[in-house]
Amino acid sequence: MSHAFIIEVDSRAAGIVVRDGRSFRFHSACDDFSGLEGQGFRSPGDAQKAAVRHLETSPRSRGPKLQVA
């Protein structure tokens, strides 16, 4: 069984979760998800859901979206 999982949101890395006893500890991959840094989750799925919610409620996510052509 793996002890680390990559968490992605909208096809980009949000961070990883690493088993820490009975929970999974979040380590952010970029500033957009730094608000989740160090938080514990019951499962990688719970961390994924939290990352999606975090991005949806982040002030940065409300601005104009830049797209690569």
Buried (B, 14 or more C-beta within 10 A) or exposed (E): EEEEBEBBBEEEEBBBBBBEEEBBBBBBBEEBBEBBEEBBBEEBEBBBEBBBEBBEEEEEEEEEEEEEE
